[in-house]
Amino acid sequence: DVIAGFLYAILILVVFHPVVDLIDNFNLTYKYAPLIIIRAAFDEMTAVEKIEEQLASLCIAKRSTLSEEPAYLLDIDVSKPAQSESSRFVAVSCSNKSIRVYNRETLNFLREYSSHPGVLNGVRFAHACDSVVFSACSDGTVKCWDIRLAAQKAVQVFSGYPSNVFISFDINCSDLIICAGTEKVEKDTFLVFWDARGITNCASATKEPLGVYSESHNDDITKICFHPVKPNLVVSGSTDGLVNVFDINEDNEDDALISTCNSDSSVSFIGWSGKDYRQVYCMTHDEGFCWWDIAQLDTEEPITLLHVLDVRDAVCVENDSLHYLVGGLYHDKADKLFLVGGTSTGNIHLISCGTAGLSLAGTLRGGHSAAVRSCCWNPTDESLLTGGEDAQLLLWKPGAVERSLAKKASLKIASSVQKRVRVHNSSLKSRKK
């Protein structure tokens, strides 16, 4: 590609140079404009290549020690560096119905919270206070924990309606609104909203919902993700195959629904990407991938950037295989989206996304000994956290050298969390503008 680009630049100069010389008083800027354009494109290409090379060279910096009760690590979040230059804590949602908190740099275990008999689903830190962490619970609540306190009791509880079983949630970037998604009960599926103001003070109280959206999904809402910088935008994904984008500043659900995209399968992961985070992507339980440009809603251009039915068939991995998808990461400095996938033996594949298709950027080996179930990208220091069925939490950094324990054997335990794999061929709803 580099040689081809160089030859193309020479060809352009050979073609354009005589023509330019025939034009009197032609500005030199225009004379060499083709070379400038090609050079800019070449520089941009190498920047992306450097990012891919950096990701592929991630090495294990730290490895957590196994706890007395090993469990699958299902979800990970890193505290936001609101009060210091770097994040201090990592929170992990586990298959034994608990939330574990670790030191961000050392991966030393700090605290564990449980909510028996409810199952804790997902984990998120507040943005303004890095010691406040949340988790949705199957008992119809979202619980808030203050890791500065030794008490096992939640400092604040956001209660839903009697039939609610929450399996997904998120808090917006201004820490003002919490949204949780429910399992389908009879014919009802809800997005439930609460006013989250006051969480940074951790005033002990139970809060009632502000309201619900009930018409936009017709099955379990598996994922919710607020926009990284716009507190009024939220995207939800469901086993009905739909990915909905809402503007919660609108007065009612119909007006709030900006766009409905159809993945044609059960949604397992969703996220935002692109400049100003104007794109939405999702993964499905049968390892599919969809990528949409929401900025195209008000134009005649197609909204779909890429739709891959099975990523395992679309990505070539030499001397290895791709068994499943874990999540995604958007590298804002390179304006590049990557998918994270893996193998049953613990290898991690980093997959580069482009409108022309998917390609393997690199593979991280020697870390996990079983399937990886969760990942979290930290743009502050460009590091990656991964958790798996081997009960290990790993911190990957560029050029790191591991000085901790060797990897453990795979856990032979049954997960308490079952994947929701029902696939629906729901008709595409009309896009609203």
TORKOL-514086 format. One record per atom (N, C-alpha, C): x, y, z. Coordinates in pm, whole numbers, padded with zeros to 5 digits, always signed. Layout:
// TORKOL-514086
XYZ
...
***
This chain:
// TORKOL-514086
+00082-00121+00000
+00000+00000+00000
+00085+00126+00000
+00198+00125+00076
+00286+00242+00083
+00350+00268-00053
+00402+00160-00115
+00466+00174-00246
+00366+00221-00350
+00246+00163-00347
+00141+00202-00442
+00105+00349-00427
+00095+00395-00302
+00064+00536-00277
+00172+00627-00331
+00299+00588-00315
+00412+00669-00363
+00413+00676-00515
+00390+00561-00580
+00387+00559-00727
+00273+00643-00781
+00160+00637-00710
+00043+00716-00752
+00073+00865-00741
+00145+00904-00638
+00181+01045-00620
+00270+01092-00735
+00369+01008-00775
+00458+01042-00887
+00378+01056-01016
+00285+00963-01037
+00202+00966-01157
+00121+01095-01165
+00063+01135-01053
-00017+01258-01049
+00070+01379-01085
+00192+01383-01029
+00281+01496-01057
+00322+01500-01203
+00350+01382-01261
+00390+01374-01402
+00279+01424-01492
+00155+01386-01459
+00039+01425-01541
+00008+01573-01527
+00011+01623-01405
-00035+01759-01379
+00075+01864-01403
+00203+01827-01391
+00310+01926-01396
+00315+02002-01529
+00314+01933-01645
+00318+02006-01772
+00196+02095-01791
+00080+02048-01751
-00043+02126-01767
-00035+02254-01687
+00015+02246-01567
+00024+02363-01481
+00120+02466-01538
+00234+02417-01598
+00333+02509-01653
+00280+02589-01773
+00177+02534-01841
+00119+02603-01956
+00029+02717-01915
-00008+02723-01787
-00102+02825-01740
-00022+02937-01677
-00029+03058-01737
+00047+03171-01686
-00004+03212-01549
+00091+03254-01464
+00060+03308-01332
-00016+03210-01244
-00001+03081-01267
-00071+02981-01184
-00002+02973-01049
-00077+02984-00944
-00021+02984-00809
+00048+02852-00779
+00165+02858-00712
+00240+02738-00680
+00164+02645-00586
+00076+02703-00506
-00005+02621-00414
-00090+02522-00493
-00149+02568-00601
-00232+02480-00684
-00146+02383-00763
-00025+02428-00797
+00064+02343-00874
+00094+02213-00801
+00114+02223-00670
+00151+02106-00591
+00037+02054-00503
-00085+02100-00531
-00200+02056-00451
-00220+01906-00452
-00208+01835-00566
-00226+01689-00565
-00131+01619-00469
-00004+01666-00464
+00093+01604-00374
+00056+01627-00229
+00004+01750-00199
-00036+01783-00062
-00150+01694-00017
-00248+01674-00105
-00364+01590-00072
-00320+01447-00045
-00234+01394-00132
-00188+01256-00118
-00107+01240+00010
-00021+01341+00038
+00062+01334+00158
-00025+01334+00283
-00133+01416+00284
-00223+01419+00400
-00291+01285+00419
-00336+01224+00308
-00400+01093+00318
-00302+00988+00367
-00177+00998+00321
-00074+00903+00362
-00047+00915+00511
-00037+01041+00561
-00013+01063+00704
-00126+01009+00788
-00251+01028+00741
-00367+00977+00815
-00365+00825+00820
-00328+00762+00710
-00323+00616+00705
-00220+00562+00804
-00103+00626+00808
+00000+00577+00898
-00039+00598+01043
-00118+00701+01073
-00163+00724+01210
-00251+00609+01257
-00341+00564+01171
-00427+00450+01205
-00344+00324+01220
-00247+00306+01131
-00160+00189+01140
-00083+00187+01272
-00039+00306+01316
+00034+00313+01442
-00055+00274+01560
-00182+00316+01555
-00276+00280+01662
-00298+00129+01662
-00316+00071+01544
-00336-00073+01536
-00213-00148+01589
-00095-00099+01554
+00028-00161+01602
+00039-00150+01754
-00001-00034+01807
+00003-00014+01952
-00092-00108+02024
-00213-00124+01971
-00310-00215+02033
-00261-00359+02028
-00203-00397+01914
-00155-00534+01898
-00037-00564+01990
+00032-00458+02036
+00149-00478+02122
+00117-00463+02271
-00012-00456+02306
-00050-00449+02447
+00003-00572+02522
+00059-00549+02640
+00114-00658+02721
+00053-00654+02860
+00057-00766+02929
-00001-00774+03062
+00084-00693+03161
+00019-00597+03225
+00087-00516+03326
+00057-00569+03466
-00068-00609+03489
-00109-00659+03620
-00211-00769+03603
-00218-00856+03705
-00314-00965+03707
-00366-00978+03849
-00500-00980+03862
-00558-00993+03996
-00536-01133+04051
-00531-01143+04182
-00523-01275+04246
-00662-01334+04256
-00670-01466+04253
-00799-01533+04262
-00859-01515+04400
-00990-01492+04403
-01060-01478+04531
-01093-01616+04588
-01142-01616+04710
-01177-01743+04774
-01295-01810+04704
-01380-01727+04643
-01495-01780+04569
-01482-01738+04422
-01416-01817+04339
-01397-01780+04198
-01531-01765+04127
-01537-01671+04035
-01660-01646+03960
-01624-01586+03824
-01716-01601+03729
-01698-01538+03600
-01704-01386+03617
-01621-01313+03543
-01621-01167+03546
-01699-01118+03424
-01819-01066+03449
-01916-01043+03342
-01920-00902+03288
-01882-00804+03370
-01886-00665+03326
-01781-00587+03404
-01719-00488+03338
-01612-00410+03399
-01635-00262+03373
-01606-00178+03472
-01604-00034+03451
-01489+00026+03530
-01434+00135+03477
-01324+00206+03540
-01375+00340+03589
-01336+00381+03710
-01380+00510+03763
-01326+00623+03676
-01405+00728+03663
-01367+00841+03580
-01269+00930+03657
-01166+00983+03590
-01065+01065+03660
-01116+01205+03690
-01222+01212+03770
-01284+01341+03800
-01207+01419+03906
-01147+01349+04000
-01082+01417+04111
-00930+01399+04110
-00878+01329+04013
-00734+01308+04002
-00698+01291+03856
-00569+01286+03825
-00526+01275+03686
-00556+01139+03626
-00572+01039+03708
-00601+00904+03658
-00710+00840+03743
-00775+00740+03683
-00879+00669+03756
-00817+00584+03866
-00890+00568+03975
-00834+00498+04092
-00889+00358+04110
-01011+00332+04057
-01079+00207+04092
-01129+00134+03968
-01144+00003+03984
-01209-00084+03885
-01319-00159+03956
-01437-00164+03897
-01549-00242+03952
-01585-00353+03853
-01614-00471+03907
-01643-00587+03824
-01772-00653+03873
-01861-00683+03779
-01982-00758+03809
-01953-00906+03789
-01986-00989+03888
-01949-01131+03887
-02070-01222+03882
-02047-01346+03840
-02155-01443+03827
-02206-01494+03961
-02137-01462+04071
-02183-01506+04203
-02270-01401+04270
-02331-01312+04189
-02423-01209+04237
-02354-01101+04320
-02232-01069+04286
-02158-00969+04363
-02091-00867+04272
-02051-00754+04334
-01970-00652+04270
-01837-00647+04345
-01726-00660+04273
-01595-00652+04335
-01525-00524+04289
-01454-00462+04383
-01382-00337+04354
-01233-00360+04376
-01152-00311+04279
-01008-00328+04283
-00939-00193+04269
-00815-00185+04315
-00731-00070+04287
-00695-00070+04139
-00706+00044+04074
-00688+00052+03929
-00546+00016+03885
-00445+00058+03959
-00306+00039+03916
-00250-00097+03958
-00287-00143+04077
-00227-00267+04128
-00316-00389+04110
-00446-00365+04085
-00548-00471+04080
-00560-00546+04212
-00520-00480+04320
-00542-00536+04453
-00689-00527+04488
-00742-00636+04546
-00884-00641+04583
-00911-00545+04699
-01021-00468+04691
-01056-00372+04795
-01184-00409+04868
-01293-00425+04795
-01423-00451+04859
-01509-00540+04771
-01611-00598+04832
-01710-00677+04759
-01848-00646+04813
-01944-00628+04722
-02082-00602+04760
-02171-00709+04697
-02269-00753+04774
-02363-00853+04724
-02505-00808+04754
-02598-00866+04682
-02738-00827+04699
-02828-00949+04691
-02795-01051+04767
-02876-01173+04768
-03017-01141+04818
-03123-01202+04760
-03116-01305+04655
-03116-01250+04514
-03112-01117+04497
-03113-01061+04363
-02981-01080+04291
-02987-01081+04158
-02867-01090+04075
-02828-00950+04032
-02702-00912+04056
-02653-00781+04015
-02608-00787+03870
-02665-00700+03785
-02636-00699+03642
-02569-00569+03602
-02447-00576+03556
-02378-00458+03508
-02321-00374+03621
-02227-00287+03588
-02164-00200+03687
-02119-00072+03618
-02145+00045+03684
-02107+00175+03631
-02065+00268+03744
-01958+00343+03719
-01917+00448+03812
-01989+00578+03777
-02012+00661+03880
-02057+00798+03856
-01944+00874+03788
-01978+00982+03717
-01877+01058+03644
-01811+01165+03732
-01887+01222+03825
-01836+01332+03906
-01771+01286+04036
-01793+01161+04074
-01738+01110+04199
-01691+00967+04176
-01559+00946+04181
-01506+00815+04143
-01519+00709+04253
-01582+00742+04363
-01604+00643+04468
-01747+00592+04472
-01830+00637+04380
-01971+00597+04374
-01991+00503+04256
-02044+00384+04284
-02063+00284+04179
-02205+00227+04186
-02260+00192+04070
-02399+00145+04060
-02405+00006+04000
-02515-00063+04028
-02544-00189+03962
-02694-00210+03957
-02744-00263+03842
-02885-00299+03833
-02905-00434+03901
-03024-00455+03953
-03051-00578+04028
-03183-00640+03981
-03185-00773+03984
-03304-00845+03940
-03421-00829+04036
-03398-00768+04153
-03509-00746+04247
-03586-00618+04216
-03562-00559+04098
-03637-00440+04058
-03580-00311+04112
-03448-00307+04137
-03384-00185+04186
-03252-00162+04112
-03207-00038+04118
-03069-00004+04086
-03006+00043+04216
-02896-00018+04254
-02834+00010+04382
-02708+00094+04364
-02686+00186+04458
-02570+00273+04458
-02484+00241+04580
-02354+00219+04556
-02261+00183+04663
-02152+00290+04674
-02110+00319+04796
-02001+00412+04819
-01880+00332+04867
-01778+00320+04783
-01667+00232+04817
-01575+00292+04923
-01604+00415+04968
-01530+00470+05081
-01579+00411+05213
-01697+00349+05209
-01759+00296+05331
-01743+00145+05337
-01724+00094+05456
-01709-00051+05474
-01843-00124+05478
-01952-00048+05496
-02085-00109+05509
-02126-00180+05381
-02193-00294+05397
-02241-00373+05283
-02373-00319+05228
-02436-00231+05300
-02567-00179+05260
-02552-00071+05153
-02638-00077+05051
-02638+00026+04948
-02673+00161+05009
-02603+00265+04967
-02628+00398+05024
-02749+00464+04961
-02787+00417+04842
-02907+00470+04777
-02968+00362+04689
-03100+00356+04687
-03171+00256+04609
-03272+00325+04518
-03267+00293+04390
-03362+00344+04292
-03459+00230+04262
-03581+00243+04309
-03677+00133+04299
-03761+00144+04174
-03791+00028+04113
-03877+00023+03997
-04019-00011+04036
-04093-00064+03939
-04231-00105+03963
-04233-00253+04000
-04342-00300+04061
-04343-00436+04119
-04299-00548+04026
-04332-00542+03899
-04300-00653+03808
-04162-00640+03745
-04090-00531+03771
-03963-00506+03704
-03852-00602+03746
-03782-00656+03646
-03658-00732+03666
-03554-00665+03577
-03461-00591+03636
-03366-00513+03558
-03246-00597+03516
-03215-00594+03386
-03102-00670+03333
-03002-00580+03260
-03029-00450+03255
-02936-00356+03192
-02962-00217+03250
-02861-00130+03243
-02879+00007+03292
-02758+00092+03251
-02772+00224+03269
-02661+00317+03251
-02698+00449+03318
-02597+00532+03343
-02617+00666+03398
-02557+00766+03301
-02626+00878+03277
-02579+00970+03174
-02457+01049+03220
-02391+01117+03124
-02261+01177+03149
-02266+01292+03249
-02383+01348+03274
-02397+01456+03372
-02440+01405+03509
-02455+01272+03524
-02497+01210+03650
-02636+01256+03694
-02720+01295+03598
-02854+01343+03632
-02961+01237+03615
-02943+01146+03522
-03048+01049+03489
-02990+00908+03487
-03063+00816+03551
-03034+00673+03542
-03146+00608+03461
-03109+00516+03373
-03208+00442+03294
-03177+00293+03305
-03281+00213+03330
-03266+00067+03341
-03365-00002+03249
-03323-00117+03193
-03408-00195+03105
-03453-00324+03171
-03573-00366+03141
-03633-00480+03208
-03639-00603+03117
-03654-00718+03183
-03697-00838+03113
-03844-00823+03074
-03885-00900+02975
-04025-00898+02937
-04107-00979+03038
-04209-00917+03093
-04302-00983+03183
-04441-00975+03121
-04495-01093+03087
-04619-01100+03009
-04598-01022+02879
-04663-00908+02860
-04644-00832+02736
-04567-00703+02758
-04515-00684+02878
-04456-00556+02914
-04304-00559+02915
-04244-00457+02854
-04100-00433+02857
-04079-00283+02876
-03997-00245+02973
-03986-00104+03008
-03841-00053+03007
-03828+00073+02969
-03711+00155+03003
-03756+00246+03116
-03694+00231+03233
-03735+00305+03351
-03631+00414+03381
-03677+00536+03414
-03588+00650+03438
-03602+00703+03580
-03488+00747+03635
-03487+00811+03768
-03406+00939+03764
-03438+01029+03855
-03358+01148+03881
-03243+01106+03972
-03120+01118+03924
-03003+01070+04000
-02934+01181+04078
-02989+01300+04079
-02923+01409+04150
-02911+01378+04300
-02795+01413+04353
-02770+01387+04494
-02686+01264+04519
-02651+01190+04414
-02576+01066+04434
-02436+01091+04487
-02377+01205+04447
-02240+01231+04492
-02234+01258+04641
-02347+01291+04701
-02352+01307+04846
-02391+01178+04917
-02437+01081+04837
-02474+00948+04888
-02574+00956+05004
-02673+01041+04987
-02778+01051+05090
-02861+00924+05086
-02873+00856+05198
-02944+00729+05202
-03093+00753+05182
-03146+00697+05075
-03288+00715+05044
-03326+00617+04935
-03458+00599+04918
-03511+00519+04808
-03584+00613+04714
-03547+00610+04586
-03607+00701+04489
-03703+00627+04397
-03814+00693+04369
-03915+00638+04279
-03885+00683+04135
-03936+00610+04035
-03907+00646+03895
-03969+00780+03855
-03903+00844+03757
-03960+00962+03693
-04067+00921+03592
-04047+00805+03530
-04140+00757+03429
-04077+00644+03350
-04149+00598+03245
-04101+00485+03166
-04128+00508+03017
-04052+00439+02934
-04085+00418+02794
-04129+00272+02783
-04243+00248+02717
-04299+00113+02717
-04340+00062+02579
-04324+00145+02474
-04377+00108+02344
-04270+00073+02240
-04144+00101+02268
-04042+00094+02164
-03975-00042+02151
-03982-00126+02254
-03928-00262+02249
-04038-00360+02288
-04030-00483+02235
-04129-00584+02271
-04066-00710+02327
-03940-00700+02373
-03874-00813+02438
-03766-00760+02532
-03694-00851+02598
-03594-00813+02698
-03501-00703+02646
-03480-00600+02727
-03387-00492+02692
-03251-00527+02751
-03162-00574+02666
-03035-00632+02712
-02926-00529+02735
-02931-00414+02666
-02826-00315+02680
-02882-00173+02673
-02820-00083+02754
-02852+00059+02752
-02719+00134+02756
-02708+00239+02674
-02583+00314+02671
-02611+00461+02642
-02583+00549+02739
-02597+00693+02718
-02483+00744+02631
-02509+00854+02563
-02408+00920+02480
-02294+00970+02569
-02169+00958+02524
-02055+00996+02609
-02050+01143+02649
-02104+01233+02564
-02094+01376+02595
-02227+01451+02589
-02330+01391+02532
-02462+01454+02526
-02556+01382+02623
-02588+01445+02737
-02664+01376+02842
-02807+01341+02806
-02859+01398+02697
-02999+01374+02659
-03017+01257+02563
-02907+01200+02512
-02918+01092+02414
-02885+00957+02477
-02968+00857+02448
-02947+00722+02498
-02988+00622+02391
-02914+00511+02383
-02946+00405+02288
-02974+00277+02366
-03073+00201+02320
-03110+00076+02386
-03114-00036+02285
-03079-00158+02330
-03083-00275+02245
-03159-00388+02312
-03219-00475+02232
-03311-00575+02287
-03298-00707+02212
-03351-00811+02274
-03359-00940+02205
-03461-00937+02091
-03540-00829+02079
-03629-00816+01964
-03553-00772+01838
-03422-00749+01852
-03339-00712+01738
-03328-00564+01712
-03406-00482+01784
-03409-00339+01757
-03307-00263+01841
-03247-00161+01780
-03158-00067+01848
-03221+00071+01834
-03266+00128+01946
-03339+00253+01945
-03257+00367+02003
-03261+00483+01937
-03194+00603+01987
-03301+00702+02031
-03286+00751+02155
-03385+00843+02213
-03321+00976+02251
-03401+01082+02239
-03368+01212+02297
-03462+01234+02414
-03412+01212+02536
-03499+01213+02653
-03543+01354+02694
-03496+01457+02622
-03545+01592+02650
-03685+01613+02596
-03729+01525+02506
-03864+01538+02450
-03969+01497+02553
-04091+01545+02532
-04195+01532+02633
-04255+01391+02642
-04250+01315+02532
-04312+01183+02535
-04228+01085+02454
-04260+00957+02466
-04180+00852+02403
-04180+00861+02252
-04295+00891+02192
-04303+00899+02046
-04210+01005+01991
-04212+01123+02053
-04125+01231+02008
-03979+01204+02041
-03955+01130+02150
-03818+01103+02194
-03746+01004+02103
-03821+00916+02036
-03760+00813+01951
-03706+00876+01823
-03574+00891+01816
-03508+00953+01700
-03493+00854+01587
-03450+00734+01621
-03421+00635+01517
-03440+00494+01571
-03488+00407+01485
-03495+00264+01515
-03421+00188+01406
-03318+00115+01447
-03238+00035+01355
-03261-00112+01388
-03256-00196+01285
-03285-00339+01304
-03158-00421+01282
-03115-00493+01384
-02998-00580+01372
-03034-00718+01318
-03163-00748+01313
-03214-00878+01269
-03174-00992+01361
-03132-00961+01483
-03096-01065+01579
-03100-01009+01719
-03072-01093+01816
-03077-01054+01957
-02952-00973+01993
-02971-00852+02045
-02861-00759+02070
-02788-00796+02200
-02655-00806+02192
-02575-00840+02310
-02489-00725+02358
-02460-00627+02271
-02372-00516+02308
-02403-00397+02218
-02397-00275+02274
-02414-00153+02195
-02314-00048+02241
-02282+00045+02151
-02189+00152+02185
-02197+00266+02086
-02127+00376+02120
-02120+00494+02035
-01980+00504+01975
-01970+00561+01856
-01840+00578+01791
-01846+00695+01695
-01731+00721+01630
-01724+00828+01530
-01697+00964+01592
-01660+01058+01506
-01636+01195+01553
-01763+01252+01611
-01751+01314+01730
-01866+01365+01805
-01964+01254+01842
-01918+01129+01830
-01999+01012+01867
-02137+01016+01801
-02134+01029+01668
-02259+01034+01592
-02295+00900+01529
-02219+00796+01563
-02246+00662+01512
-02284+00568+01626
-02363+00468+01593
-02405+00365+01689
-02371+00229+01630
-02320+00138+01713
-02292+00003+01666
-02347-00098+01765
-02368-00219+01719
-02416-00324+01808
-02359-00459+01766
-02355-00550+01862
-02320-00689+01837
-02438-00775+01879
-02446-00893+01823
-02560-00979+01851
-02514-01110+01915
-02607-01180+01976
-02575-01305+02045
-02530-01415+01950
-02558-01401+01820
-02506-01498+01724
-02386-01442+01648
-02313-01348+01713
-02184-01293+01668
-02196-01210+01540
-02308-01143+01524
-02323-01048+01414
-02280-00908+01457
-02266-00818+01358
-02223-00681+01386
-02297-00585+01295
-02348-00475+01353
-02415-00370+01277
-02358-00235+01318
-02352-00144+01220
-02290-00013+01243
-02369+00091+01164
-02419+00193+01234
-02505+00294+01172
-02452+00434+01198
-02478+00524+01102
-02441+00666+01115
-02569+00747+01140
-02589+00786+01264
-02710+00860+01301
-02710+00999+01239
-02592+01052+01207
-02583+01185+01146
-02647+01189+01008
-02669+01072+00946
-02729+01066+00813
-02882+01065+00816
-02939+01074+00935
-03085+01067+00945
-03154+01179+00867
-03094+01295+00865
-03157+01410+00798
-03107+01427+00655
-03045+01326+00600
-02997+01332+00462
-03058+01216+00383
-03024+01211+00256
-03070+01102+00171
-02970+00986+00169
-02858+01002+00238
-02757+00897+00242
-02803+00780+00328
-02758+00658+00296
-02797+00542+00378
-02739+00551+00518
-02816+00507+00615
-02773+00514+00754
-02679+00399+00791
-02690+00286+00722
-02609+00168+00754
-02469+00181+00697
-02369+00173+00785
-02229+00176+00743
-02177+00035+00713
-02220-00062+00794
-02174-00199+00776
-02268-00294+00850
-02298-00408+00786
-02379-00511+00849
-02315-00646+00817
-02262-00712+00920
-02197-00841+00905
-02279-00945+00980
-02328-01045+00909
-02415-01146+00971
-02340-01231+01073
-02216-01268+01044
-02137-01349+01135
-01991-01307+01124
-01941-01239+01227
-01804-01187+01225
-01703-01301+01218
-01738-01416+01271
-01647-01531+01270
-01611-01574+01129
-01704-01554+01035
-01679-01590+00896
-01613-01477+00818
-01622-01354+00871
-01575-01238+00796
-01431-01200+00827
-01378-01248+00940
-01243-01211+00983
-01150-01331+00971
-01041-01312+00899
-00943-01420+00880
-00839-01413+00991
-00827-01520+01068
-00729-01527+01177
-00634-01643+01147
-00510-01611+01114
-00414-01715+01078
-00375-01799+01201
-00372-01929+01182
-00330-02024+01286
-00411-02011+01415
-00532-01962+01404
-00619-01947+01521
-00762-01938+01471
-00852-01905+01561
-00993-01892+01523
-01057-01782+01605
-01173-01740+01563
-01254-01643+01636
-01384-01711+01676
-01406-01723+01806
-01523-01798+01855
-01640-01709+01895
-01611-01586+01940
-01718-01502+01993
-01672-01357+01997
-01768-01265+02015
-01741-01123+02035
-01761-01088+02182
-01680-00996+02232
-01688-00954+02372
-01746-00813+02383
-01695-00720+02304
-01738-00581+02312
-01668-00499+02207
-01667-00368+02228
-01604-00279+02132
-01532-00166+02202
-01441-00100+02131
-01375+00018+02182
-01356+00117+02069
-01385+00243+02098
-01366+00349+01999
-01243+00430+02039
-01143+00434+01952
-01020+00508+01977
-01039+00648+01919
-01068+00746+02005
-01105+00878+01955
-00988+00951+01890
-00865+00925+01934
-00750+00994+01873
-00731+00953+01727
-00760+00830+01697
-00746+00780+01559
-00879+00779+01486
-00988+00814+01555
-01122+00805+01499
-01143+00667+01438
-01121+00566+01521
-01124+00428+01472
-01199+00339+01570
-01288+00256+01516
-01364+00161+01596
-01300+00023+01586
-01287-00042+01701
-01234-00178+01707
-01333-00267+01782
-01344-00391+01738
-01420-00493+01810
-01322-00581+01887
-01369-00633+01999
-01289-00726+02079
-01356-00862+02074
-01283-00963+02029
-01335-01099+02023
-01237-01194+02088
-01271-01322+02088
-01180-01415+02154
-01201-01559+02116
-01125-01644+02185
-01132-01788+02165
-01166-01856+02298
-01202-01981+02291
-01237-02055+02413
-01116-02076+02503
-00996-02062+02448
-00874-02081+02527
-00818-01951+02584
-00886-01838+02558
-00848-01712+02622
-00773-01613+02537
-00743-01646+02411
-00680-01548+02324
-00778-01435+02293
-00726-01313+02277
-00810-01196+02252
-00775-01139+02115
-00875-01127+02028
-00854-01071+01894
-00908-00928+01889
-00828-00836+01837
-00869-00698+01816
-00898-00679+01668
-01020-00637+01636
-01069-00634+01499
-01095-00490+01457
-01031-00449+01349
-01046-00313+01296
-01171-00304+01210
-01250-00197+01230
-01376-00178+01158
-01362-00067+01054
-01408-00093+00935
-01416+00007+00829
-01540-00017+00747
-01581+00083+00671
-01702+00066+00590
-01684-00040+00483
-01559-00072+00450
-01533-00177+00351
-01535-00316+00413
-01531-00324+00546
-01535-00454+00611
-01451-00458+00738
-01427-00579+00788
-01353-00601+00911
-01220-00668+00881
-01119-00638+00964
-00989-00702+00948
-00924-00717+01085
-00839-00817+01097
-00771-00844+01224
-00658-00743+01243
-00662-00670+01358
-00556-00574+01390
-00446-00638+01473
-00480-00739+01553
-00380-00805+01636
-00442-00902+01732
-00360-00983+01797
-00406-01083+01892
-00323-01074+02020
-00392-01074+02134
-00327-01073+02265
-00330-01214+02320
-00213-01269+02347
-00202-01407+02393
-00136-01412+02530
-00151-01528+02595
-00080-01554+02720
-00144-01495+02843
-00265-01444+02829
-00331-01382+02944
-00431-01474+03009
-00546-01490+02946
-00654-01572+03001
-00640-01718+02957
-00695-01805+03040
-00692-01948+03008
-00831-02002+02972
-00929-01914+02972
-01066-01952+02934
-01130-01833+02864
-01254-01849+02822
-01323-01746+02744
-01325-01613+02818
-01303-01505+02744
-01310-01370+02798
-01454-01322+02789
-01508-01272+02899
-01649-01232+02903
-01671-01082+02907
-01567-01004+02940
-01586-00860+02955
-01457-00785+02925
-01471-00660+02883
-01354-00575+02857
-01391-00430+02880
-01290-00348+02907
-01312-00205+02930
-01189-00129+02882
-01209-00039+02788
-01101+00042+02733
-01090+00171+02813
-00968+00207+02854
-00944+00330+02928
-00865+00426+02839
-00933+00528+02779
-00862+00617+02685
-00758+00705+02753
-00766+00723+02885
-00673+00810+02955
-00529+00763+02937
-00504+00634+02960
-00369+00581+02941
-00365+00473+02832
-00473+00464+02753
-00482+00370+02642
-00450+00227+02685
-00516+00186+02793
-00499+00050+02845
-00630-00025+02833
-00621-00157+02845
-00738-00244+02832
-00748-00335+02952
-00868-00343+03009
-00897-00438+03116
-00984-00549+03061
-00953-00673+03097
-01032-00787+03052
-01062-00882+03168
-01178-00943+03165
-01217-01041+03266
-01275-01163+03199
-01257-01280+03260
-01301-01400+03192
-01358-01508+03280
-01382-01623+03219
-01434-01739+03289
-01327-01808+03372
-01202-01762+03362
-01097-01813+03450
-01088-01733+03579
-01185-01642+03602
-01195-01561+03723
-01083-01459+03736
-01012-01433+03628
-00900-01340+03633
-00936-01205+03574
-00885-01098+03636
-00894-00962+03587
-00753-00921+03543
-00739-00883+03416
-00608-00849+03360
-00605-00705+03313
-00492-00638+03338
-00468-00503+03289
-00359-00511+03182
-00394-00464+03060
-00301-00465+02947
-00258-00321+02918
-00125-00301+02905
-00072-00169+02874
+00034-00181+02764
+00055-00073+02687
+00159-00078+02584
+00298-00097+02647
+00370-00198+02600
+00507-00220+02644
+00524-00264+02787
+00418-00313+02850
+00426-00353+02991
+00500-00486+03005
+00551-00508+03126
+00616-00635+03160
+00550-00690+03285
+00493-00811+03273
+00421-00871+03386
+00519-00923+03490
+00490-00887+03615
+00574-00935+03726
+00488-00999+03834
+00380-01061+03792
+00288-01122+03889
+00272-01269+03858
+00166-01327+03911
+00146-01472+03903
+00121-01519+03761
+00156-01642+03736
+00127-01704+03606
-00022-01727+03594
-00070-01744+03470
-00214-01759+03451
-00265-01891+03508
-00389-01888+03551
-00450-02004+03615
-00523-02091+03515
-00555-02210+03559
-00634-02300+03476
-00777-02251+03469
-00849-02295+03369
-00987-02255+03350
-01074-02305+03465
-01168-02219+03502
-01263-02259+03607
-01359-02365+03554
-01389-02461+03635
-01488-02563+03597
-01614-02541+03679
-01672-02422+03660
-01795-02389+03731
-01901-02351+03630
-02025-02362+03670
-02136-02325+03583
-02172-02180+03607
-02188-02104+03500
-02225-01964+03515
-02369-01951+03561
-02393-01853+03649
-02530-01828+03696
-02605-01737+03602
-02536-01686+03502
-02599-01595+03406
-02615-01667+03272
-02736-01671+03223
-02765-01739+03097
-02775-01636+02985
-02712-01666+02871
-02724-01577+02758
-02867-01578+02704
-02912-01460+02662
-03044-01450+02600
-03024-01455+02450
-03061-01565+02389
-03025-01588+02249
-03147-01599+02157
-03261-01557+02205
-03377-01563+02116
-03360-01462+02003
-03374-01509+01881
-03356-01424+01765
-03492-01398+01702
-03519-01270+01674
-03649-01233+01619
-03630-01163+01486
-03718-01189+01393
-03718-01120+01264
-03821-01009+01268
-03796-00911+01354
-03889-00800+01368
-03882-00710+01246
-03995-00660+01205
-03997-00569+01091
-03933-00437+01132
-03869-00374+01036
-03801-00247+01062
-03904-00137+01083
-03895-00072+01198
-03986+00039+01224
-03947+00158+01137
-04039+00245+01111
-04009+00363+01032
-03917+00453+01111
-03817+00505+01041
-03725+00599+01106
-03793+00734+01119
-03777+00791+01238
-03836+00922+01264
-03727+01026+01256
-03759+01139+01203
-03662+01248+01192
-03710+01367+01276
***
